[in-house]
């Protein structure tokens, strides 16, 4: 005869141990992260700086490093790097490449006032005038550019923007150069 094995009643498991309360540093870190997430970067930076001091005093280097990471993020938000301002030659060339002739002319006039001896600015103004087929303006600007730097005559010969006005007698000064 088979006997049924008696099963022992399941022992009641002990309740899970209570989670330890978060440390004051962890609570401060949580509050600082909430400030960062809500876009309150100035408040977050102040909280993170205080947290770093407290973490260092408690020898909690992990918490200090976490705070540093978040602080560098908030600093970047508070003090974004200023976009590098392009030099006038680059700005004018970009305008000419986009066929923004009026803007190129404005920029070149302004730049020439600041740097009248810079041949490249006069040359770029000549290109801008050529784009709108202003023969007189192009010739006058090119002449000044060539006076400042004779090599611009070679560039003029290769520049397609001058093709429509190149045969004008106003460009006679470029012959034989």
LOTIVEX-990109 format. One record per residue: x, y, z of N, C-alpha, C in turn. Coordinates in pm, whole numbers, padded with zeros to 5 digits, always signed. Each point is the difference from the previous one (the first is absolute). Last residue first. Layout:
<rs>
XYZXYZXYZ...
</rs>
This chain:
<rs>
+04871+09156-06800+00047-00028+00137+00017-00146+00019-00182+00231-00395+00145+00000+00006+00055-00024+00141-00490+00172-00008+00070-00055-00117+00151+00011+00020-00341+00181+00298+00043-00138+00030+00080-00061-00114-00211+00439-00011+00118+00003+00087+00051-00141+00033-00409+00085-00243+00121+00005-00083+00127-00001+00085-00497-00006+00106+00096-00095+00054+00130-00003-00081-00378+00267-00119+00037+00045+00133+00101-00093+00067-00218-00081-00429+00125+00077-00006+00045+00052+00137-00290-00459-00064-00020+00145+00010+00135+00071-00007-00093-00486+00011+00047+00065-00123-00018+00152+00001-00150-00298+00367+00146-00002-00016+00050+00080-00120-00458-00117+00194+00046+00139-00013+00149+00011-00032-00246-00421+00064-00096+00083-00073+00049+00143-00022+00264-00324+00255-00015-00037-00141-00091+00095-00077+00140-00022+00489+00033+00113-00087-00030-00028-00147-00055-00327+00348-00097+00107+00024+00028+00123-00087+00289-00397+00016-00114-00004-00092-00102+00111+00022+00549-00019+00091-00127+00012+00071-00118+00002-00097+00487-00002-00108-00059-00132+00021-00141+00006+00059+00275+00391-00084-00007-00072-00127-00072-00134+00015+00087+00259+00387-00103+00062-00082-00016-00076-00132+00353-00115+00285-00127-00052+00051-00116+00054-00083+00422+00167-00092-00008-00141-00041-00131-00063+00046+00100+00437+00136-00030+00000-00143-00011-00143-00052+00133+00098+00448-00146-00008-00021-00036+00004-00148+00452+00053+00183-00043-00137-00031-00151-00011-00024+00239+00409+00144-00004-00028-00144-00048-00139-00037-00100+00332+00419+00061-00133-00017-00018-00041-00146-00118+00440+00136+00045-00049+00131+00073-00134-00010-00192+00196-00387+00100+00094+00051+00060-00050+00132-00360-00236-00182+00123-00029-00074+00112+00096+00042-00432+00069+00179+00052-00129+00048+00134-00031-00065-00236+00379-00151+00056+00023+00134+00062-00129+00055-00225-00031-00408+00120+00082-00018+00067+00024+00135-00415-00218-00004+00107-00088-00045+00130+00079-00016-00389+00241+00107+00044-00083+00113+00114-00093-00039-00193+00266-00340+00062+00087+00100+00054-00083+00118-00250-00223-00334+00130+00044-00052+00075+00085+00103-00442-00140+00102+00091-00115-00005+00139+00043-00045-00345+00321-00004+00036-00037+00137+00101-00113+00003-00176+00124-00421+00083+00107+00056+00047-00035+00141-00299-00298-00221+00133+00000-00061+00090+00105+00065-00423-00287+00150+00036+00140+00019+00146+00012-00045-00291-00410+00028+00041+00061-00125+00016+00152+00009-00079-00342+00349-00117+00080-00039+00029+00082-00127+00337-00284+00172-00120-00085+00007-00126+00077-00039+00418+00227+00039-00009-00080-00123-00126-00087+00001+00108+00245+00387-00048+00089-00106-00016-00076-00131+00188-00237+00352-00141+00029+00029-00058+00093-00106+00458-00091-00023-00078-00119-00037-00148+00025+00024+00295+00332+00145-00005-00003-00147-00081-00120-00048+00088+00030+00456-00100+00101-00038-00013+00005-00152+00333-00272+00168-00132-00060+00023-00112+00099-00030+00445+00156-00030-00026-00101-00103-00139-00060+00017+00154+00295+00328-00031+00073-00124-00033-00098-00112+00147-00184+00401-00132+00061+00020-00044+00076-00124+00434-00188+00015-00103-00103-00018-00140+00055+00020+00396+00272+00076-00037-00020-00139-00112-00100-00021+00127+00334+00409-00010-00145-00019-00055-00027-00141+00065+00434+00237+00117-00050-00071-00003-00149-00027-00342+00253+00251+00007+00048-00139+00118-00054-00080-00291-00115+00443+00127-00053-00054+00018+00044-00146-00380+00146+00259+00089-00041+00109+00139-00040-00048-00335+00118-00312+00017+00116+00087+00097-00031+00113-00129-00347-00284+00098+00088-00066+00022+00126+00084-00334-00308+00134+00134-00053+00023+00108+00090-00060-00458+00107-00076+00033+00013+00143+00143-00044+00027-00166-00065-00433+00014+00143+00027+00043+00023+00145-00101-00440-00128+00128+00044-00055+00021+00149+00024-00410-00197+00131+00111-00048+00083+00134+00050-00052-00383+00099-00254-00006+00068+00130+00118-00039+00088-00050-00225-00411+00041+00140-00020+00000+00076+00132-00161-00439+00003+00144+00000-00024+00052+00142-00020-00463-00062+00035+00063-00021+00130+00153+00002-00015-00248+00023-00394-00020+00122+00078+00067-00011+00137+00002-00383-00287+00088+00107-00044-00014+00126+00084-00089-00519+00019-00056+00106+00084+00085+00124-00023+00060-00465-00179-00057+00106-00084-00077+00103+00081+00281-00368+00161-00146-00019+00008-00074+00099-00088+00471+00018+00029-00030-00137-00041-00149-00030+00004+00157+00417+00161+00014-00008-00146-00033-00140-00051+00008+00066+00466-00113+00072-00061+00006-00009-00153+00361-00177+00238-00119-00083+00020-00122+00067-00061+00403+00242+00001+00005-00112-00095-00123-00089+00013+00048+00344+00313-00032+00055-00132+00002-00112-00105+00132-00111+00437-00142+00035-00003-00041+00049-00139+00457-00089+00075-00078-00124-00002-00149+00030-00008+00291+00365+00051+00021-00064-00132-00085-00126-00011+00009+00237+00417-00081+00061-00104+00016-00066-00137+00060-00303+00434+00068+00120-00046-00079+00057-00118-00255-00274+00379+00082-00022-00119+00069+00131-00037-00154-00161+00492-00036+00094-00105+00096-00022-00116-00172-00353+00388+00115+00069-00056-00046+00089-00115-00312-00126+00416+00034-00048-00133+00117+00082-00053-00063-00078+00521-00044+00090-00106+00046-00057-00133-00118-00296+00434+00112+00060-00072-00055+00088-00110-00286-00081+00444+00032-00065-00127+00114+00074-00069-00190-00022+00495+00102+00079-00070+00035-00066-00133-00341-00186+00282+00002+00138+00049+00093+00090-00080-00027-00466-00092-00130+00061-00028-00003+00146+00041+00381-00255+00099-00010+00012-00146-00133+00065-00040+00068-00102+00452+00086+00111-00041-00006+00022-00150-00222-00372+00180-00072+00125+00027+00083+00121-00038+00205-00422-00048-00115+00011-00091-00073+00131+00023+00343-00111+00293+00057+00038-00130-00110+00014-00104-00126-00155+00424+00038+00141+00005+00061+00045-00133-00107-00455+00062-00121+00081-00019+00033+00149+00003+00354-00292+00084-00051-00026-00135-00122+00087-00027+00182+00005+00434+00085+00072-00096-00052-00017-00142-00207-00245+00345-00037+00141+00007+00082+00082-00099+00108-00450+00047-00131+00013-00064-00043+00147-00003+00393-00101+00236+00020-00011-00145-00132+00013-00075-00011-00010+00470+00063+00124-00045+00018-00002-00151-00157-00387+00206-00104+00103-00005+00058+00132-00049+00302-00348+00064-00093-00036-00108-00107+00107-00015+00308+00024+00358+00057+00046-00126-00089-00034-00118-00035+00073+00531-00082-00075-00096+00039+00048-00140+00147+00159+00457+00085-00095-00074-00079-00090-00093-00153+00388+00265-00039-00135+00044+00086-00108-00064+00065+00456-00113+00015-00004+00146-00033-00139+00055-00072+00081-00457+00144-00004+00029+00023-00010+00151-00438+00055-00146+00048-00134-00037+00149-00013+00030-00204+00422+00059-00046-00095+00102+00053-00141-00027+00089+00332-00319+00073+00030+00125-00038-00100+00109-00232-00027-00407+00139-00040-00019+00081+00024+00128-00447+00152-00014+00008-00146+00011+00144-00049-00015-00092+00455-00075-00011-00032+00143+00014-00150+00023-00013+00141-00443+00124+00047+00062+00000-00030+00150-00391-00093-00241+00105-00096-00032+00134+00041+00061-00375+00290+00039-00022-00123+00077+00112-00100-00023+00004+00394-00256+00026+00032+00141-00015-00125+00086-00111-00041-00453+00145+00020+00016+00034+00029+00146-00454-00031-00120+00065-00132-00001+00149+00015+00023-00255+00389-00054-00027-00062+00130+00071-00135+00011+00028+00212-00412+00072+00080+00099-00020-00059+00139-00234-00199-00367+00144-00027+00000+00077+00081+00105-00488-00178-00124+00041+00103+00097+00151-00015+00023-00287-00294-00273+00057+00115-00069+00042+00113+00093-00176-00459+00091-00105+00100-00019+00053+00128-00064+00291-00366+00106-00101-00049-00093-00110+00101-00027+00331+00099+00325+00061-00006-00133-00106-00039-00102-00130-00013+00445+00018+00139-00044+00060+00005-00140-00037-00418+00204-00133+00050-00037+00008+00145-00047+00389-00194+00170-00031-00056-00132-00138+00047-00046+00134+00117+00433+00078+00073-00099-00030-00049-00141-00193-00228+00365-00061+00133-00015+00074+00080-00108+00179-00420+00114-00129-00015-00067-00068+00134-00024+00395-00007+00257+00029-00028-00141-00130-00012-00079-00031+00043+00463+00043+00127-00059+00029-00017-00149-00099-00386+00245-00119+00085-00009+00034+00133-00067+00353-00291+00092-00082-00055-00108-00126+00084-00018+00280+00107+00361+00066+00033-00127-00083-00048-00118-00140-00111+00437-00025+00141-00030+00065+00043-00132-00131-00510+00038+00089+00090+00072-00036+00145-00033-00369-00395-00008+00108+00057-00081+00083+00098+00083-00238-00416+00237-00035+00134-00047+00115+00054-00083-00077-00525+00026+00054+00107+00082-00039+00135-00061-00310-00430-00042+00109+00066-00072+00055+00109+00090-00229-00441+00204-00031+00135-00046+00123+00059-00068-00093-00529+00003+00056+00104+00086-00030+00137-00059-00332-00403-00074+00122+00053-00059+00054+00109+00092-00288-00390+00221-00019+00119-00084+00135+00051-00049-00054-00516+00093+00015+00121+00080-00021+00120-00091-00234-00473-00086+00124+00071-00023+00001+00128+00082-00237-00479+00106-00031+00139-00034+00132+00074-00016-00055-00520-00104+00033+00092+00108-00030+00141-00045-00252-00451-00152+00097+00102-00043+00026+00095+00113-00140-00509+00097-00061+00128-00032+00109+00102-00035+00075-00505-00105+00008+00089+00115-00063+00132-00037-00129-00490-00181+00074+00121-00033+00000+00090+00120-00037-00549-00063-00056+00120+00059+00087+00120-00042-00093-00459-00270+00099+00073+00079-00065+00126+00054-00251-00464-00115+00023+00137-00047+00101+00066+00092-00038-00530-00117-00038+00102+00096+00032+00137-00057-00119-00520-00186+00079+00122-00011-00047+00101+00101-00004-00546-00003-00081+00115+00000+00087+00124+00000
</rs>
